[in-house]
Amino acid sequence: MTDATETVKKTVEQTAAHAKAQAEAVQNAGAKAFKDGVDRSLTSLTELNSHGKKNLEAVVESASAAQKGAEALSQQVLAYSKKTWEDNVQAAQSLTQARSIQELLELQTAWAKSSAEAYLAHLNKTTETLTASVKDSFQPINSRVSAVVEGFQSAR
């Protein structure tokens, strides 16, 4: 009976050792999987933070470009308004010095023509400035959108 007891005892010890080894292997695999998951999560958070920072920088750059465009437009409008005022005052003075109705009509026609030409030139310049300003304002944001789309496409 001692042999049977010894055999049972040995079998139980071997089974316990095998179960312990399997439990340790499962625990180590679980710990490794948890560590890998945490590392991937931290990497993802770091990448997300980097994208957020780049997006914020793009928005700031866009706002700065828009501000420069608005300043350029306001300077153009101010310069045009000042020149128009001066031209109108000069035209009024020349109209008051007309010696005949014919001369008055010629001066008025010349003033109207030059005034319309100046307005159209100002309108074209303003349109060009506005177009360039919008393009410059959207360029940083467009670059970020392109980068994100490329990132999604490469992840597929």
N, CA, C and O atoms as a DFTB+ gen file, in Angstrom:
624 C
 N C O
     1  1       0.791      -1.170       0.000
     2  2       0.000       0.000       0.000
     3  2       0.863       1.275       0.000
     4  3       0.438       2.325      -0.483
     5  1       2.007       1.167       0.518
     6  2       2.911       2.284       0.556
     7  2       3.327       2.678      -0.871
     8  3       3.534       3.850      -1.183
     9  1       3.439       1.645      -1.722
    10  2       3.788       1.972      -3.100
    11  2       2.654       2.748      -3.765
    12  3       2.896       3.700      -4.508
    13  1       1.433       2.342      -3.498
    14  2       0.287       3.025      -4.078
    15  2       0.189       4.442      -3.533
    16  3      -0.119       5.377      -4.273
    17  1       0.449       4.601      -2.249
    18  2       0.400       5.922      -1.635
    19  2       1.493       6.806      -2.223
    20  3       1.271       7.982      -2.513
    21  1       2.658       6.229      -2.393
    22  2       3.781       6.975      -2.954
    23  2       3.449       7.395      -4.392
    24  3       3.746       8.519      -4.799
    25  1       2.844       6.502      -5.143
    26  2       2.491       6.781      -6.528
    27  2       1.449       7.884      -6.601
    28  3       1.543       8.792      -7.427
    29  1       0.448       7.791      -5.721
    30  2      -0.595       8.820      -5.689
    31  2       0.014      10.156      -5.276
    32  3      -0.303      11.200      -5.847
    33  1       0.892      10.107      -4.276
    34  2       1.527      11.327      -3.790
    35  2       2.376      11.957      -4.901
    36  3       2.353      13.172      -5.099
    37  1       3.125      11.114      -5.622
    38  2       3.968      11.582      -6.691
    39  2       3.110      12.165      -7.830
    40  3       3.441      13.208      -8.394
    41  1       2.019      11.486      -8.153
    42  2       1.123      11.929      -9.206
    43  2       0.508      13.273      -8.838
    44  3       0.417      14.169      -9.677
    45  1       0.088      13.413      -7.590
    46  2      -0.497      14.668      -7.117
    47  2       0.545      15.787      -7.175
    48  3       0.227      16.898      -7.599
    49  1       1.771      15.516      -6.761
    50  2       2.832      16.522      -6.794
    51  2       3.134      16.941      -8.231
    52  3       3.304      18.127      -8.515
    53  1       3.202      15.957      -9.141
    54  2       3.470      16.269     -10.547
    55  2       2.322      17.097     -11.149
    56  3       2.548      18.057     -11.885
    57  1       1.092      16.699     -10.816
    58  2      -0.066      17.425     -11.316
    59  2      -0.082      18.845     -10.763
    60  3      -0.390      19.795     -11.484
    61  1       0.253      18.987      -9.475
    62  2       0.286      20.316      -8.848
    63  2       1.381      21.179      -9.487
    64  3       1.169      22.364      -9.743
    65  1       2.552      20.580      -9.743
    66  2       3.655      21.314     -10.358
    67  2       3.277      21.725     -11.781
    68  3       3.557      22.844     -12.210
    69  1       2.634      20.798     -12.509
    70  2       2.208      21.105     -13.874
    71  2       1.140      22.212     -13.866
    72  3       1.186      23.120     -14.696
    73  1       0.199      22.140     -12.951
    74  2      -0.858      23.151     -12.834
    75  2      -0.253      24.503     -12.456
    76  3      -0.675      25.541     -12.967
    77  1       0.739      24.486     -11.558
    78  2       1.408      25.715     -11.147
    79  2       2.137      26.342     -12.334
    80  3       2.083      27.556     -12.531
    81  1       2.822      25.504     -13.128
    82  2       3.553      25.997     -14.299
    83  2       2.572      26.587     -15.313
    84  3       2.837      27.640     -15.892
    85  1       1.439      25.912     -15.527
    86  2       0.439      26.425     -16.454
    87  2      -0.165      27.738     -15.939
    88  3      -0.383      28.665     -16.719
    89  1      -0.432      27.820     -14.641
    90  2      -0.987      29.036     -14.050
    91  2      -0.005      30.193     -14.194
    92  3      -0.412      31.313     -14.504
    93  1       1.288      29.936     -13.972
    94  2       2.309      30.974     -14.130
    95  2       2.412      31.415     -15.591
    96  3       2.560      32.602     -15.879
    97  1       2.332      30.441     -16.515
    98  2       2.396      30.771     -17.941
    99  2       1.198      31.646     -18.336
   100  3       1.348      32.628     -19.063
   101  1       0.002      31.271     -17.846
   102  2      -1.202      32.052     -18.139
   103  2      -1.073      33.448     -17.533
   104  3      -1.425      34.441     -18.170
   105  1      -0.565      33.521     -16.297
   106  2      -0.403      34.819     -15.636
   107  2       0.612      35.675     -16.390
   108  3       0.389      36.868     -16.593
   109  1       1.726      35.068     -16.807
   110  2       2.741      35.826     -17.558
   111  2       2.191      36.301     -18.900
   112  3       2.440      37.433     -19.313
   113  1       1.435      35.422     -19.585
   114  2       0.836      35.815     -20.869
   115  2      -0.170      36.947     -20.667
   116  3      -0.214      37.887     -21.460
   117  1      -0.973      36.862     -19.615
   118  2      -1.946      37.920     -19.303
   119  2      -1.249      39.231     -18.977
   120  3      -1.668      40.294     -19.436
   121  1      -0.184      39.155     -18.182
   122  2       0.563      40.362     -17.826
   123  2       1.204      40.990     -19.064
   124  3       1.205      42.211     -19.222
   125  1       1.751      40.137     -19.946
   126  2       2.362      40.644     -21.177
   127  2       1.301      41.288     -22.071
   128  3       1.520      42.368     -22.621
   129  1       0.160      40.628     -22.215
   130  2      -0.926      41.179     -23.041
   131  2      -1.407      42.507     -22.465
   132  3      -1.661      43.447     -23.218
   133  1      -1.535      42.598     -21.142
   134  2      -1.951      43.840     -20.497
   135  2      -0.925      44.940     -20.741
   136  3      -1.279      46.071     -21.076
   137  1       0.358      44.596     -20.568
   138  2       1.428      45.575     -20.782
   139  2       1.431      46.045     -22.235
   140  3       1.555      47.240     -22.501
   141  1       1.296      45.107     -23.176
   142  2       1.255      45.478     -24.595
   143  2       0.053      46.383     -24.890
   144  3       0.174      47.350     -25.643
   145  1      -1.094      46.072     -24.304
   146  2      -2.296      46.894     -24.490
   147  2      -2.108      48.292     -23.945
   148  3      -2.503      49.270     -24.580
   149  1      -1.505      48.393     -22.765
   150  2      -1.244      49.711     -22.168
   151  2      -0.251      50.482     -23.038
   152  3      -0.423      51.679     -23.270
   153  1       0.794      49.790     -23.518
   154  2       1.773      50.463     -24.371
   155  2       1.128      50.968     -25.667
   156  3       1.403      52.085     -26.105
   157  1       0.276      50.150     -26.274
   158  2      -0.418      50.586     -27.498
   159  2      -1.347      51.762     -27.198
   160  3      -1.451      52.700     -27.988
   161  1      -2.014      51.701     -26.055
   162  2      -2.910      52.806     -25.681
   163  2      -2.120      54.096     -25.487
   164  3      -2.540      55.158     -25.947
   165  1      -0.982      54.008     -24.811
   166  2      -0.150      55.201     -24.602
   167  2       0.386      55.729     -25.928
   168  3       0.446      56.941     -26.140
   169  1       0.773      54.824     -26.815
   170  2       1.247      55.243     -28.136
   171  2       0.129      55.947     -28.892
   172  3       0.353      56.982     -29.520
   173  1      -1.071      55.387     -28.832
   174  2      -2.221      56.005     -29.513
   175  2      -2.530      57.373     -28.924
   176  3      -2.807      58.319     -29.662
   177  1      -2.486      57.485     -27.597
   178  2      -2.752      58.775     -26.955
   179  2      -1.689      59.807     -27.328
   180  3      -2.003      60.975     -27.553
   181  1      -0.447      59.377     -27.392
   182  2       0.641      60.273     -27.780
   183  2       0.444      60.745     -29.220
   184  3       0.628      61.923     -29.528
   185  1       0.066      59.808     -30.101
   186  2      -0.188      60.163     -31.497
   187  2      -1.385      61.105     -31.607
   188  3      -1.357      62.068     -32.373
   189  1      -2.433      60.822     -30.837
   190  2      -3.611      61.681     -30.842
   191  2      -3.259      63.081     -30.353
   192  3      -3.721      64.075     -30.915
   193  1      -2.450      63.156     -29.316
   194  2      -1.996      64.450     -28.784
   195  2      -1.181      65.194     -29.839
   196  3      -1.320      66.407     -29.995
   197  1      -0.335      64.470     -30.557
   198  2       0.473      65.079     -31.614
   199  2      -0.421      65.632     -32.722
   200  3      -0.194      66.739     -33.211
   201  1      -1.446      64.855     -33.122
   202  2      -2.376      65.338     -34.147
   203  2      -3.131      66.572     -33.656
   204  3      -3.326      67.525     -34.410
   205  1      -3.551      66.554     -32.406
   206  2      -4.257      67.710     -31.844
   207  2      -3.385      68.953     -31.852
   208  3      -3.848      70.048     -32.171
   209  1      -2.122      68.775     -31.499
   210  2      -1.195      69.906     -31.491
   211  2      -0.996      70.448     -32.904
   212  3      -1.011      71.661     -33.116
   213  1      -0.809      69.543     -33.871
   214  2      -0.621      69.975     -35.255
   215  2      -1.882      70.668     -35.779
   216  3      -1.796      71.652     -36.514
   217  1      -3.043      70.155     -35.399
   218  2      -4.304      70.776     -35.824
   219  2      -4.437      72.187     -35.249
   220  3      -4.840      73.114     -35.950
   221  1      -4.099      72.338     -33.980
   222  2      -4.165      73.653     -33.348
   223  2      -3.191      74.626     -34.016
   224  3      -3.528      75.787     -34.248
   225  1      -1.989      74.148     -34.323
   226  2      -1.016      74.996     -35.007
   227  2      -1.547      75.420     -36.378
   228  3      -1.346      76.559     -36.801
   229  1      -2.227      74.495     -37.072
   230  2      -2.795      74.822     -38.386
   231  2      -3.889      75.882     -38.254
   232  3      -3.978      76.788     -39.082
   233  1      -4.716      75.771     -37.223
   234  2      -5.782      76.747     -37.013
   235  2      -5.187      78.124     -36.695
   236  3      -5.662      79.142     -37.198
   237  1      -4.155      78.146     -35.867
   238  2      -3.502      79.423     -35.525
   239  2      -2.867      80.039     -36.776
   240  3      -2.974      81.243     -37.008
   241  1      -2.208      79.202     -37.575
   242  2      -1.593      79.698     -38.804
   243  2      -2.664      80.219     -39.773
   244  3      -2.472      81.237     -40.438
   245  1      -3.769      79.519     -39.840
   246  2      -4.883      79.938     -40.703
   247  2      -5.461      81.275     -40.233
   248  3      -5.715      82.166     -41.043
   249  1      -5.663      81.405     -38.938
   250  2      -6.200      82.656     -38.395
   251  2      -5.230      83.815     -38.634
   252  3      -5.648      84.938     -38.916
   253  1      -3.948      83.530     -38.518
   254  2      -2.937      84.569     -38.772
   255  2      -2.973      85.014     -40.229
   256  3      -2.877      86.207     -40.518
   257  1      -3.110      84.061     -41.145
   258  2      -3.193      84.412     -42.571
   259  2      -4.466      85.204     -42.853
   260  3      -4.451      86.151     -43.638
   261  1      -5.563      84.815     -42.214
   262  2      -6.823      85.544     -42.403
   263  2      -6.702      86.969     -41.871
   264  3      -7.214      87.908     -42.481
   265  1      -6.028      87.130     -40.738
   266  2      -5.838      88.465     -40.176
   267  2      -5.000      89.334     -41.106
   268  3      -5.307      90.510     -41.306
   269  1      -3.943      88.759     -41.673
   270  2      -3.115      89.527     -42.610
   271  2      -3.932      89.937     -43.829
   272  3      -3.803      91.057     -44.323
   273  1      -4.773      89.026     -44.311
   274  2      -5.629      89.349     -45.444
   275  2      -6.606      90.460     -45.114
   276  3      -6.831      91.355     -45.928
   277  1      -7.189      90.406     -43.917
   278  2      -8.129      91.451     -43.496
   279  2      -7.422      92.793     -43.368
   280  3      -7.984      93.829     -43.721
   281  1      -6.193      92.776     -42.867
   282  2      -5.424      94.026     -42.769
   283  2      -5.139      94.602     -44.157
   284  3      -5.265      95.806     -44.379
   285  1      -4.754      93.724     -45.084
   286  2      -4.469      94.187     -46.447
   287  2      -5.728      94.770     -47.085
   288  3      -5.671      95.810     -47.742
   289  1      -6.859      94.103     -46.893
   290  2      -8.113      94.614     -47.448
   291  2      -8.483      95.958     -46.838
   292  3      -8.891      96.875     -47.551
   293  1      -8.344      96.076     -45.538
   294  2      -8.717      97.349     -44.904
   295  2      -7.792      98.472     -45.351
   296  3      -8.245      99.606     -45.512
   297  1      -6.514      98.189     -45.555
   298  2      -5.592      99.212     -46.051
   299  2      -5.967      99.644     -47.470
   300  3      -5.912     100.825     -47.811
   301  1      -6.355      98.648     -48.299
   302  2      -6.760      98.980     -49.668
   303  2      -8.024      99.836     -49.677
   304  3      -8.118     100.810     -50.423
   305  1      -8.984      99.467     -48.849
   306  2     -10.236     100.223     -48.795
   307  2      -9.975     101.635     -48.286
   308  3     -10.530     102.601     -48.810
   309  1      -9.142     101.753     -47.276
   310  2      -8.821     103.074     -46.742
   311  2      -8.115     103.933     -47.792
   312  3      -8.443     105.108     -47.963
   313  1      -7.146     103.344     -48.492
   314  2      -6.424     104.100     -49.523
   315  2      -7.373     104.501     -50.651
   316  3      -7.298     105.621     -51.156
   317  1      -8.270     103.585     -51.051
   318  2      -9.222     103.897     -52.116
   319  2     -10.186     104.999     -51.674
   320  3     -10.490     105.914     -52.440
   321  1     -10.655     104.902     -50.446
   322  2     -11.587     105.920     -49.934
   323  2     -10.930     107.289     -49.899
   324  3     -11.545     108.287     -50.277
   325  1      -9.681     107.340     -49.447
   326  2      -8.957     108.616     -49.368
   327  2      -8.753     109.196     -50.766
   328  3      -8.977     110.386     -50.992
   329  1      -8.322     108.339     -51.708
   330  2      -8.095     108.811     -53.077
   331  2      -9.409     109.249     -53.720
   332  3      -9.454     110.265     -54.413
   333  1     -10.463     108.497     -53.495
   334  2     -11.765     108.861     -54.063
   335  2     -12.233     110.206     -53.516
   336  3     -12.739     111.044     -54.263
   337  1     -12.064     110.406     -52.230
   338  2     -12.461     111.682     -51.611
   339  2     -11.686     112.832     -52.236
   340  3     -12.265     113.857     -52.597
   341  1     -10.373     112.657     -52.360
   342  2      -9.541     113.709     -52.940
   343  2      -9.925     113.973     -54.394
   344  3     -10.014     115.126     -54.816
   345  1     -10.156     112.895     -55.165
   346  2     -10.547     113.051     -56.572
   347  2     -11.898     113.752     -56.692
   348  3     -12.089     114.585     -57.578
   349  1     -12.825     113.421     -55.812
   350  2     -14.150     114.037     -55.849
   351  2     -14.089     115.528     -55.496
   352  3     -14.785     116.347     -56.096
   353  1     -13.252     115.862     -54.523
   354  2     -13.092     117.272     -54.159
   355  2     -12.484     118.038     -55.332
   356  3     -12.925     119.138     -55.664
   357  1     -11.468     117.441     -55.954
   358  2     -10.835     118.082     -57.104
   359  2     -11.829     118.214     -58.259
   360  3     -11.865     119.240     -58.938
   361  1     -12.640     117.167     -58.480
   362  2     -13.641     117.227     -59.561
   363  2     -14.671     118.311     -59.272
   364  3     -15.080     119.033     -60.181
   365  1     -15.088     118.429     -58.036
   366  2     -16.073     119.464     -57.676
   367  2     -15.495     120.850     -57.917
   368  3     -16.186     121.744     -58.406
   369  1     -14.225     121.023     -57.572
   370  2     -13.583     122.319     -57.804
   371  2     -13.499     122.625     -59.296
   372  3     -13.754     123.753     -59.717
   373  1     -13.145     121.632     -60.086
   374  2     -13.038     121.878     -61.528
   375  2     -14.416     122.115     -62.149
   376  3     -14.548     122.889     -63.097
   377  1     -15.450     121.442     -61.608
   378  2     -16.802     121.664     -62.123
   379  2     -17.272     123.089     -61.836
   380  3     -17.973     123.689     -62.651
   381  1     -16.893     123.622     -60.697
   382  2     -17.321     124.994     -60.360
   383  2     -16.607     126.037     -61.207
   384  3     -17.049     127.182     -61.297
   385  1     -15.513     125.639     -61.823
   386  2     -14.777     126.594     -62.652
   387  2     -15.137     126.484     -64.132
   388  3     -14.544     127.163     -64.970
   389  1     -16.087     125.646     -64.447
   390  2     -16.508     125.504     -65.852
   391  2     -17.105     126.814     -66.345
   392  3     -17.817     127.497     -65.609
   393  1     -16.807     127.165     -67.610
   394  2     -17.260     128.440     -68.153
   395  2     -18.515     128.307     -69.011
   396  3     -19.178     129.286     -69.354
   397  1     -18.809     127.050     -69.339
   398  2     -20.026     126.857     -70.140
   399  2     -20.647     125.511     -69.765
   400  3     -20.028     124.674     -69.108
   401  1     -21.866     125.342     -70.197
   402  2     -22.554     124.075     -69.919
   403  2     -21.854     122.948     -70.659
   404  3     -21.742     121.839     -70.138
   405  1     -21.385     123.219     -71.860
   406  2     -20.668     122.199     -72.641
   407  2     -19.418     121.741     -71.874
   408  3     -19.168     120.543     -71.737
   409  1     -18.646     122.700     -71.382
   410  2     -17.436     122.379     -70.620
   411  2     -17.795     121.633     -69.340
   412  3     -17.093     120.696     -68.958
   413  1     -18.877     122.032     -68.670
   414  2     -19.343     121.363     -67.459
   415  2     -19.688     119.901     -67.747
   416  3     -19.314     119.004     -66.991
   417  1     -20.399     119.675     -68.840
   418  2     -20.767     118.295     -69.194
   419  2     -19.538     117.467     -69.554
   420  3     -19.468     116.287     -69.213
   421  1     -18.577     118.067     -70.234
   422  2     -17.338     117.344     -70.574
   423  2     -16.549     116.989     -69.323
   424  3     -16.047     115.873     -69.195
   425  1     -16.441     117.942     -68.402
   426  2     -15.725     117.689     -67.134
   427  2     -16.440     116.612     -66.306
   428  3     -15.810     115.731     -65.722
   429  1     -17.772     116.714     -66.277
   430  2     -18.553     115.740     -65.506
   431  2     -18.431     114.342     -66.121
   432  3     -18.317     113.356     -65.393
   433  1     -18.453     114.252     -67.427
   434  2     -18.321     112.968     -68.126
   435  2     -16.935     112.374     -67.889
   436  3     -16.803     111.180     -67.624
   437  1     -15.922     113.197     -67.985
   438  2     -14.546     112.727     -67.747
   439  2     -14.390     112.247     -66.302
   440  3     -13.762     111.221     -66.039
   441  1     -14.971     113.005     -65.376
   442  2     -14.901     112.602     -63.959
   443  2     -15.642     111.284     -63.746
   444  3     -15.127     110.401     -63.061
   445  1     -16.835     111.131     -64.314
   446  2     -17.613     109.904     -64.149
   447  2     -16.854     108.710     -64.735
   448  3     -16.830     107.633     -64.140
   449  1     -16.237     108.907     -65.898
   450  2     -15.486     107.821     -66.535
   451  2     -14.278     107.417     -65.681
   452  3     -14.055     106.233     -65.432
   453  1     -13.514     108.399     -65.242
   454  2     -12.330     108.084     -64.424
   455  2     -12.739     107.487     -63.080
   456  3     -12.049     106.619     -62.545
   457  1     -13.846     107.947     -62.547
   458  2     -14.335     107.423     -61.274
   459  2     -14.758     105.957     -61.422
   460  3     -14.452     105.132     -60.561
   461  1     -15.451     105.639     -62.500
   462  2     -15.880     104.260     -62.743
   463  2     -14.677     103.356     -62.985
   464  3     -14.634     102.231     -62.486
   465  1     -13.699     103.844     -63.749
   466  2     -12.484     103.056     -64.004
   467  2     -11.720     102.796     -62.713
   468  3     -11.240     101.687     -62.479
   469  1     -11.610     103.815     -61.884
   470  2     -10.920     103.659     -60.596
   471  2     -11.645     102.649     -59.714
   472  3     -11.013     101.832     -59.043
   473  1     -12.985     102.711     -59.719
   474  2     -13.763     101.766     -58.916
   475  2     -13.553     100.340     -59.401
   476  3     -13.356      99.434     -58.592
   477  1     -13.593     100.130     -60.714
   478  2     -13.392      98.782     -61.255
   479  2     -11.977      98.267     -60.967
   480  3     -11.795      97.089     -60.658
   481  1     -10.994      99.136     -61.066
   482  2      -9.619      98.741     -60.741
   483  2      -9.511      98.357     -59.268
   484  3      -8.877      97.362     -58.916
   485  1     -10.144      99.167     -58.412
   486  2     -10.144      98.857     -56.981
   487  2     -10.869      97.540     -56.713
   488  3     -10.414      96.737     -55.899
   489  1     -11.981      97.316     -57.386
   490  2     -12.751      96.080     -57.211
   491  2     -11.928      94.867     -57.630
   492  3     -11.941      93.847     -56.942
   493  1     -11.214      94.963     -58.747
   494  2     -10.350      93.852     -59.186
   495  2      -9.230      93.585     -58.190
   496  3      -8.931      92.434     -57.872
   497  1      -8.619      94.646     -57.705
   498  2      -7.524      94.499     -56.728
   499  2      -8.051      93.888     -55.430
   500  3      -7.401      93.026     -54.838
   501  1      -9.218      94.331     -54.996
   502  2      -9.817      93.794     -53.774
   503  2     -10.164      92.316     -53.945
   504  3      -9.954      91.514     -53.035
   505  1     -10.692      91.964     -55.106
   506  2     -11.034      90.565     -55.374
   507  2      -9.787      89.692     -55.362
   508  3      -9.803      88.595     -54.804
   509  1      -8.711      90.169     -55.970
   510  2      -7.453      89.418     -55.968
   511  2      -6.919      89.245     -54.547
   512  3      -6.468      88.160     -54.181
   513  1      -6.967      90.289     -53.765
   514  2      -6.489      90.218     -52.383
   515  2      -7.345      89.259     -51.561
   516  3      -6.823      88.459     -50.786
   517  1      -8.648      89.345     -51.735
   518  2      -9.553      88.469     -51.000
   519  2      -9.334      87.016     -51.393
   520  3      -9.294      86.144     -50.526
   521  1      -9.195      86.747     -52.664
   522  2      -8.953      85.378     -53.140
   523  2      -7.647      84.833     -52.568
   524  3      -7.600      83.702     -52.085
   525  1      -6.596      85.634     -52.624
   526  2      -5.307      85.200     -52.077
   527  2      -5.399      84.982     -50.570
   528  3      -4.806      84.041     -50.042
   529  1      -6.130      85.836     -49.886
   530  2      -6.284      85.704     -48.436
   531  2      -7.019      84.415     -48.074
   532  3      -6.612      83.699     -47.160
   533  1      -8.092      84.126     -48.786
   534  2      -8.846      82.891     -48.516
   535  2      -7.974      81.676     -48.806
   536  3      -7.968      80.718     -48.033
   537  1      -7.245      81.708     -49.904
   538  2      -6.355      80.597     -50.261
   539  2      -5.298      80.391     -49.173
   540  3      -5.060      79.266     -48.732
   541  1      -4.672      81.482     -48.749
   542  2      -3.645      81.390     -47.702
   543  2      -4.234      80.936     -46.367
   544  3      -3.572      80.238     -45.599
   545  1      -5.470      81.328     -46.094
   546  2      -6.109      80.960     -44.829
   547  2      -6.452      79.476     -44.782
   548  3      -6.327      78.841     -43.735
   549  1      -6.880      78.925     -45.905
   550  2      -7.286      77.522     -45.921
   551  2      -6.125      76.559     -46.148
   552  3      -6.274      75.360     -45.911
   553  1      -4.982      77.047     -46.598
   554  2      -3.858      76.176     -46.919
   555  2      -3.399      75.340     -45.717
   556  3      -3.220      74.134     -45.889
   557  1      -3.196      75.893     -44.507
   558  2      -2.749      75.060     -43.382
   559  2      -3.777      73.993     -42.997
   560  3      -3.417      72.860     -42.677
   561  1      -5.052      74.364     -43.031
   562  2      -6.094      73.398     -42.663
   563  2      -6.190      72.319     -43.738
   564  3      -6.360      71.141     -43.425
   565  1      -6.082      72.719     -44.990
   566  2      -6.116      71.753     -46.086
   567  2      -4.954      70.765     -45.967
   568  3      -5.123      69.574     -46.230
   569  1      -3.798      71.246     -45.581
   570  2      -2.635      70.370     -45.394
   571  2      -2.889      69.347     -44.292
   572  3      -2.530      68.178     -44.431
   573  1      -3.502      69.783     -43.208
   574  2      -3.794      68.860     -42.096
   575  2      -4.835      67.827     -42.519
   576  3      -4.703      66.649     -42.183
   577  1      -5.853      68.243     -43.239
   578  2      -6.872      67.296     -43.702
   579  2      -6.225      66.268     -44.624
   580  3      -6.516      65.076     -44.525
   581  1      -5.351      66.719     -45.517
   582  2      -4.663      65.797     -46.426
   583  2      -3.799      64.802     -45.640
   584  3      -3.769      63.615     -45.964
   585  1      -3.107      65.281     -44.621
   586  2      -2.265      64.402     -43.811
   587  2      -3.099      63.350     -43.080
   588  3      -2.700      62.188     -42.998
   589  1      -4.246      63.751     -42.553
   590  2      -5.110      62.812     -41.837
   591  2      -5.681      61.782     -42.803
   592  3      -5.736      60.594     -42.484
   593  1      -6.104      62.227     -43.976
   594  2      -6.650      61.290     -44.967
   595  2      -5.573      60.288     -45.392
   596  3      -5.848      59.094     -45.512
   597  1      -4.360      60.769     -45.616
   598  2      -3.261      59.866     -45.967
   599  2      -3.008      58.867     -44.840
   600  3      -2.732      57.695     -45.099
   601  1      -3.100      59.326     -43.591
   602  2      -2.912      58.420     -42.449
   603  2      -3.976      57.345     -42.404
   604  3      -3.675      56.183     -42.136
   605  1      -5.232      57.723     -42.666
   606  2      -6.306      56.731     -42.694
   607  2      -6.118      55.744     -43.843
   608  3      -6.346      54.544     -43.686
   609  1      -5.701      56.257     -44.995
   610  2      -5.513      55.372     -46.142
   611  2      -4.359      54.408     -45.924
   612  3      -4.433      53.253     -46.344
   613  1      -3.303      54.857     -45.281
   614  2      -2.168      53.961     -45.024
   615  2      -2.503      52.948     -43.929
   616  3      -1.896      51.878     -43.873
   617  1      -3.456      53.272     -43.064
   618  2      -3.841      52.358     -41.989
   619  2      -4.723      51.233     -42.512
   620  3      -4.835      50.183     -41.879
   621  1      -5.353      51.448     -43.671
   622  2      -6.211      50.405     -44.221
   623  2      -5.406      49.305     -44.705
   624  3      -5.946      48.320     -45.209
